[in-house]
Each structure stands twice: as structure tokens, then as C-alpha cells.
Amino acid sequence: MINDPVKALMQIIRNKPDLILLDVTMPNLDGYELCSLVRKHPAFKNTPVVMVTSNSGFIDRAKARLVGASGYLTKPFTQPDLLKMVFKHLS
């Protein structure tokens, strides 16, 4: 878990994860901006990015789609909810 979006971006580039869980609320850059930056990197065009947030509104979900998020998980969520989302995007 990384709280700093710039460090998160560097770790993503360095580690090349199969799936990215990205909180919307972060200091400096929000999750939408970070998702957009991740999507601009050629190595991550097809990597699933799941936005994790307590924002459940239609506009929030639409904004996530606009920046290239693959999924949207609303807090609070259960372990089965998380596993369902992970398996959906890694199968």
C-alpha cells in the first residue's frame, strides 16, 4: 500500500502489477488523475485498474470510466466483493 501518488506511479512502473487497486482520495493527485497517467504509459494500456472509493454517485463512476478505469469498488466492501472484482479482471 502506497499513500503518495507519485511513489505509487513509480512502483507501478517498476513492478508492472497484473491489477491495480487505486483509491480515489489521495494527496496531490487524486486517483482519477493517477489512473489517467497510468493509462498513458504504453505498458499499462490493458492492465486492469479498479477504483476504490466511498463515492457512489453516477458522476463518480462516469469519471472513472472516462480516465480508463476497468472497475469501480465502493467502500465499505466485503472480502467476497473484492475477490469477485479481482477474479473478474484477472480471468
VMD Tcl script that builds the backbone (N, CA, C; Angstrom):
set m [mol new atoms 273]
animate dup $m
set s [atomselect $m all]
$s set {name element resname resid chain x y z} {
  {N N MET 1 A 0.843 -1.169 0.000}
  {CA C MET 1 A 0.000 0.000 0.000}
  {C C MET 1 A 0.894 1.239 0.000}
  {N N ILE 2 A 0.607 2.149 -0.911}
  {CA C ILE 2 A 1.386 3.379 -1.034}
  {C C ILE 2 A 0.419 4.555 -0.986}
  {N N ASN 3 A 0.683 5.514 -0.103}
  {CA C ASN 3 A -0.212 6.660 0.064}
  {C C ASN 3 A 0.141 7.840 -0.829}
  {N N ASP 4 A 1.345 7.886 -1.344}
  {CA C ASP 4 A 1.789 9.002 -2.164}
  {C C ASP 4 A 1.613 8.638 -3.639}
  {N N PRO 5 A 0.830 9.405 -4.398}
  {CA C PRO 5 A 0.545 9.050 -5.789}
  {C C PRO 5 A 1.780 9.012 -6.690}
  {N N VAL 6 A 2.746 9.884 -6.447}
  {CA C VAL 6 A 3.958 9.874 -7.274}
  {C C VAL 6 A 4.754 8.601 -7.014}
  {N N LYS 7 A 4.889 8.227 -5.737}
  {CA C LYS 7 A 5.565 6.975 -5.394}
  {C C LYS 7 A 4.793 5.785 -5.945}
  {N N ALA 8 A 3.474 5.875 -5.901}
  {CA C ALA 8 A 2.642 4.795 -6.431}
  {C C ALA 8 A 2.907 4.607 -7.922}
  {N N LEU 9 A 2.960 5.695 -8.661}
  {CA C LEU 9 A 3.218 5.610 -10.099}
  {C C LEU 9 A 4.583 4.984 -10.369}
  {N N MET 10 A 5.594 5.377 -9.603}
  {CA C MET 10 A 6.929 4.805 -9.784}
  {C C MET 10 A 6.931 3.305 -9.471}
  {N N GLN 11 A 6.215 2.901 -8.427}
  {CA C GLN 11 A 6.143 1.474 -8.076}
  {C C GLN 11 A 5.388 0.690 -9.147}
  {N N ILE 12 A 4.346 1.269 -9.688}
  {CA C ILE 12 A 3.585 0.608 -10.758}
  {C C ILE 12 A 4.492 0.368 -11.954}
  {N N ILE 13 A 5.238 1.380 -12.347}
  {CA C ILE 13 A 6.135 1.246 -13.498}
  {C C ILE 13 A 7.232 0.225 -13.205}
  {N N ARG 14 A 7.759 0.250 -12.004}
  {CA C ARG 14 A 8.853 -0.645 -11.621}
  {C C ARG 14 A 8.394 -2.102 -11.498}
  {N N ASN 15 A 7.227 -2.323 -10.896}
  {CA C ASN 15 A 6.780 -3.687 -10.574}
  {C C ASN 15 A 5.848 -4.316 -11.601}
  {N N LYS 16 A 5.248 -3.504 -12.475}
  {CA C LYS 16 A 4.330 -3.992 -13.508}
  {C C LYS 16 A 3.287 -4.980 -12.958}
  {N N PRO 17 A 2.392 -4.501 -12.093}
  {CA C PRO 17 A 1.389 -5.387 -11.486}
  {C C PRO 17 A 0.376 -5.883 -12.518}
  {N N ASP 18 A -0.267 -6.998 -12.203}
  {CA C ASP 18 A -1.311 -7.553 -13.062}
  {C C ASP 18 A -2.636 -6.826 -12.874}
  {N N LEU 19 A -2.808 -6.177 -11.727}
  {CA C LEU 19 A -4.040 -5.466 -11.383}
  {C C LEU 19 A -3.667 -4.316 -10.453}
  {N N ILE 20 A -4.324 -3.179 -10.635}
  {CA C ILE 20 A -4.067 -2.017 -9.781}
  {C C ILE 20 A -5.360 -1.644 -9.071}
  {N N LEU 21 A -5.314 -1.603 -7.728}
  {CA C LEU 21 A -6.421 -1.092 -6.923}
  {C C LEU 21 A -6.023 0.331 -6.551}
  {N N LEU 22 A -6.836 1.278 -6.942}
  {CA C LEU 22 A -6.456 2.684 -6.831}
  {C C LEU 22 A -7.514 3.470 -6.076}
  {N N ASP 23 A -7.128 4.000 -4.923}
  {CA C ASP 23 A -8.051 4.815 -4.132}
  {C C ASP 23 A -8.245 6.149 -4.833}
  {N N VAL 24 A -9.443 6.657 -4.818}
  {CA C VAL 24 A -9.730 7.940 -5.464}
  {C C VAL 24 A -9.148 9.091 -4.651}
  {N N THR 25 A -9.231 9.010 -3.326}
  {CA C THR 25 A -8.817 10.108 -2.468}
  {C C THR 25 A -7.363 9.933 -2.035}
  {N N MET 26 A -6.499 10.770 -2.622}
  {CA C MET 26 A -5.080 10.765 -2.286}
  {C C MET 26 A -4.592 12.208 -2.301}
  {N N PRO 27 A -3.491 12.485 -1.579}
  {CA C PRO 27 A -2.955 13.857 -1.609}
  {C C PRO 27 A -2.294 14.161 -2.948}
  {N N ASN 28 A -2.229 15.402 -3.287}
  {CA C ASN 28 A -1.577 15.922 -4.504}
  {C C ASN 28 A -2.333 15.541 -5.772}
  {N N LEU 29 A -2.262 14.306 -6.199}
  {CA C LEU 29 A -3.030 13.812 -7.352}
  {C C LEU 29 A -4.161 12.960 -6.814}
  {N N ASP 30 A -5.339 13.056 -7.403}
  {CA C ASP 30 A -6.372 12.123 -6.963}
  {C C ASP 30 A -6.274 10.849 -7.813}
  {N N GLY 31 A -7.041 9.864 -7.452}
  {CA C GLY 31 A -6.994 8.583 -8.151}
  {C C GLY 31 A -7.366 8.673 -9.620}
  {N N TYR 32 A -8.250 9.601 -9.958}
  {CA C TYR 32 A -8.634 9.775 -11.358}
  {C C TYR 32 A -7.435 10.246 -12.186}
  {N N GLU 33 A -6.707 11.224 -11.637}
  {CA C GLU 33 A -5.530 11.750 -12.341}
  {C C GLU 33 A -4.443 10.682 -12.461}
  {N N LEU 34 A -4.252 9.916 -11.386}
  {CA C LEU 34 A -3.243 8.861 -11.421}
  {C C LEU 34 A -3.629 7.770 -12.413}
  {N N CYS 35 A -4.892 7.423 -12.457}
  {CA C CYS 35 A -5.366 6.431 -13.423}
  {C C CYS 35 A -5.104 6.911 -14.849}
  {N N SER 36 A -5.377 8.165 -15.102}
  {CA C SER 36 A -5.137 8.733 -16.416}
  {C C SER 36 A -3.655 8.661 -16.788}
  {N N LEU 37 A -2.777 8.949 -15.838}
  {CA C LEU 37 A -1.334 8.858 -16.088}
  {C C LEU 37 A -0.898 7.419 -16.356}
  {N N VAL 38 A -1.444 6.491 -15.592}
  {CA C VAL 38 A -1.126 5.070 -15.785}
  {C C VAL 38 A -1.558 4.633 -17.179}
  {N N ARG 39 A -2.726 5.045 -17.598}
  {CA C ARG 39 A -3.247 4.653 -18.911}
  {C C ARG 39 A -2.426 5.223 -20.064}
  {N N LYS 40 A -1.767 6.341 -19.846}
  {CA C LYS 40 A -0.946 6.943 -20.904}
  {C C LYS 40 A 0.366 6.189 -21.120}
  {N N HIS 41 A 0.770 5.405 -20.135}
  {CA C HIS 41 A 2.003 4.625 -20.260}
  {C C HIS 41 A 1.696 3.382 -21.105}
  {N N PRO 42 A 2.446 3.148 -22.179}
  {CA C PRO 42 A 2.136 2.037 -23.097}
  {C C PRO 42 A 2.102 0.660 -22.440}
  {N N ALA 43 A 2.872 0.458 -21.396}
  {CA C ALA 43 A 2.909 -0.856 -20.749}
  {C C ALA 43 A 1.643 -1.156 -19.950}
  {N N PHE 44 A 0.826 -0.143 -19.686}
  {CA C PHE 44 A -0.338 -0.333 -18.817}
  {C C PHE 44 A -1.670 -0.034 -19.484}
  {N N LYS 45 A -1.675 0.007 -20.789}
  {CA C LYS 45 A -2.931 0.277 -21.504}
  {C C LYS 45 A -3.988 -0.788 -21.221}
  {N N ASN 46 A -3.559 -2.032 -21.001}
  {CA C ASN 46 A -4.507 -3.132 -20.794}
  {C C ASN 46 A -4.502 -3.679 -19.373}
  {N N THR 47 A -3.731 -3.076 -18.475}
  {CA C THR 47 A -3.712 -3.520 -17.082}
  {C C THR 47 A -5.003 -3.066 -16.405}
  {N N PRO 48 A -5.725 -3.999 -15.764}
  {CA C PRO 48 A -6.952 -3.587 -15.079}
  {C C PRO 48 A -6.656 -2.608 -13.933}
  {N N VAL 49 A -7.414 -1.523 -13.911}
  {CA C VAL 49 A -7.329 -0.540 -12.832}
  {C C VAL 49 A -8.716 -0.444 -12.207}
  {N N VAL 50 A -8.798 -0.795 -10.926}
  {CA C VAL 50 A -10.066 -0.740 -10.207}
  {C C VAL 50 A -10.011 0.425 -9.233}
  {N N MET 51 A -10.930 1.350 -9.392}
  {CA C MET 51 A -11.027 2.488 -8.491}
  {C C MET 51 A -11.732 2.039 -7.219}
  {N N VAL 52 A -11.178 2.445 -6.075}
  {CA C VAL 52 A -11.743 2.100 -4.771}
  {C C VAL 52 A -12.099 3.407 -4.081}
  {N N THR 53 A -13.367 3.559 -3.700}
  {CA C THR 53 A -13.811 4.835 -3.140}
  {C C THR 53 A -15.119 4.702 -2.372}
  {N N SER 54 A -15.383 5.687 -1.547}
  {CA C SER 54 A -16.684 5.741 -0.875}
  {C C SER 54 A -17.685 6.549 -1.699}
  {N N ASN 55 A -17.224 7.159 -2.782}
  {CA C ASN 55 A -18.104 7.925 -3.668}
  {C C ASN 55 A -18.912 6.953 -4.529}
  {N N SER 56 A -20.218 6.984 -4.382}
  {CA C SER 56 A -21.040 6.010 -5.099}
  {C C SER 56 A -21.911 6.628 -6.187}
  {N N GLY 57 A -21.724 7.895 -6.461}
  {CA C GLY 57 A -22.579 8.586 -7.423}
  {C C GLY 57 A -22.292 8.231 -8.869}
  {N N PHE 58 A -23.279 8.494 -9.710}
  {CA C PHE 58 A -23.173 8.232 -11.147}
  {C C PHE 58 A -22.016 9.012 -11.774}
  {N N ILE 59 A -21.865 10.272 -11.383}
  {CA C ILE 59 A -20.809 11.112 -11.955}
  {C C ILE 59 A -19.429 10.563 -11.594}
  {N N ASP 60 A -19.285 10.077 -10.367}
  {CA C ASP 60 A -18.003 9.495 -9.945}
  {C C ASP 60 A -17.667 8.269 -10.792}
  {N N ARG 61 A -18.653 7.433 -11.012}
  {CA C ARG 61 A -18.435 6.228 -11.835}
  {C C ARG 61 A -18.123 6.604 -13.283}
  {N N ALA 62 A -18.823 7.603 -13.797}
  {CA C ALA 62 A -18.585 8.048 -15.178}
  {C C ALA 62 A -17.176 8.638 -15.311}
  {N N LYS 63 A -16.756 9.395 -14.323}
  {CA C LYS 63 A -15.416 9.981 -14.344}
  {C C LYS 63 A -14.354 8.871 -14.344}
  {N N ALA 64 A -14.601 7.821 -13.571}
  {CA C ALA 64 A -13.670 6.691 -13.531}
  {C C ALA 64 A -13.556 6.045 -14.912}
  {N N ARG 65 A -14.676 5.868 -15.569}
  {CA C ARG 65 A -14.659 5.284 -16.921}
  {C C ARG 65 A -13.924 6.189 -17.907}
  {N N LEU 66 A -14.145 7.493 -17.783}
  {CA C LEU 66 A -13.505 8.456 -18.695}
  {C C LEU 66 A -11.977 8.435 -18.602}
  {N N VAL 67 A -11.453 8.168 -17.410}
  {CA C VAL 67 A -9.995 8.129 -17.254}
  {C C VAL 67 A -9.424 6.735 -17.500}
  {N N GLY 68 A -10.297 5.772 -17.826}
  {CA C GLY 68 A -9.818 4.452 -18.209}
  {C C GLY 68 A -9.881 3.379 -17.150}
  {N N ALA 69 A -10.605 3.629 -16.059}
  {CA C ALA 69 A -10.730 2.597 -15.020}
  {C C ALA 69 A -11.484 1.385 -15.568}
  {N N SER 70 A -11.059 0.223 -15.147}
  {CA C SER 70 A -11.689 -1.033 -15.577}
  {C C SER 70 A -12.864 -1.398 -14.690}
  {N N GLY 71 A -12.810 -0.949 -13.443}
  {CA C GLY 71 A -13.859 -1.293 -12.486}
  {C C GLY 71 A -13.949 -0.245 -11.402}
  {N N TYR 72 A -14.969 -0.388 -10.559}
  {CA C TYR 72 A -15.268 0.597 -9.522}
  {C C TYR 72 A -15.783 -0.152 -8.316}
  {N N LEU 73 A -15.088 -0.058 -7.202}
  {CA C LEU 73 A -15.465 -0.768 -5.987}
  {C C LEU 73 A -15.752 0.259 -4.900}
  {N N THR 74 A -16.982 0.231 -4.383}
  {CA C THR 74 A -17.416 1.230 -3.412}
  {C C THR 74 A -17.186 0.731 -1.983}
  {N N LYS 75 A -16.568 1.599 -1.176}
  {CA C LYS 75 A -16.353 1.309 0.243}
  {C C LYS 75 A -17.638 1.568 1.005}
  {N N PRO 76 A -17.913 0.882 2.061}
  {CA C PRO 76 A -17.206 -0.307 2.525}
  {C C PRO 76 A -17.573 -1.502 1.643}
  {N N PHE 77 A -16.626 -2.387 1.449}
  {CA C PHE 77 A -16.887 -3.596 0.679}
  {C C PHE 77 A -16.424 -4.797 1.483}
  {N N THR 78 A -16.921 -5.944 1.100}
  {CA C THR 78 A -16.571 -7.177 1.805}
  {C C THR 78 A -15.444 -7.892 1.064}
  {N N GLN 79 A -14.846 -8.850 1.723}
  {CA C GLN 79 A -13.801 -9.629 1.068}
  {C C GLN 79 A -14.342 -10.336 -0.177}
  {N N PRO 80 A -15.558 -10.923 -0.123}
  {CA C PRO 80 A -16.100 -11.529 -1.347}
  {C C PRO 80 A -16.288 -10.516 -2.491}
  {N N ASP 81 A -16.667 -9.268 -2.158}
  {CA C ASP 81 A -16.791 -8.221 -3.187}
  {C C ASP 81 A -15.443 -7.969 -3.851}
  {N N LEU 82 A -14.405 -7.860 -3.031}
  {CA C LEU 82 A -13.059 -7.617 -3.544}
  {C C LEU 82 A -12.585 -8.785 -4.403}
  {N N LEU 83 A -12.769 -9.999 -3.910}
  {CA C LEU 83 A -12.345 -11.179 -4.670}
  {C C LEU 83 A -13.093 -11.296 -5.989}
  {N N LYS 84 A -14.377 -10.983 -5.980}
  {CA C LYS 84 A -15.165 -11.021 -7.211}
  {C C LYS 84 A -14.587 -10.045 -8.241}
  {N N MET 85 A -14.238 -8.844 -7.795}
  {CA C MET 85 A -13.680 -7.832 -8.685}
  {C C MET 85 A -12.311 -8.278 -9.212}
  {N N VAL 86 A -11.483 -8.825 -8.338}
  {CA C VAL 86 A -10.147 -9.285 -8.758}
  {C C VAL 86 A -10.268 -10.403 -9.787}
  {N N PHE 87 A -11.077 -11.409 -9.484}
  {CA C PHE 87 A -11.224 -12.537 -10.416}
  {C C PHE 87 A -11.870 -12.106 -11.740}
  {N N LYS 88 A -12.773 -11.151 -11.673}
  {CA C LYS 88 A -13.403 -10.644 -12.894}
  {C C LYS 88 A -12.364 -10.068 -13.853}
  {N N HIS 89 A -11.391 -9.352 -13.295}
  {CA C HIS 89 A -10.421 -8.669 -14.147}
  {C C HIS 89 A -9.146 -9.474 -14.420}
  {N N LEU 90 A -8.951 -10.561 -13.695}
  {CA C LEU 90 A -7.752 -11.374 -13.935}
  {C C LEU 90 A -8.043 -12.698 -14.617}
  {N N SER 91 A -9.303 -12.980 -14.870}
  {CA C SER 91 A -9.649 -14.252 -15.524}
  {C C SER 91 A -9.451 -14.175 -17.019}
}
mol reanalyze $m
mol bondsrecalc $m
mol representation Tube
mol addrep $m
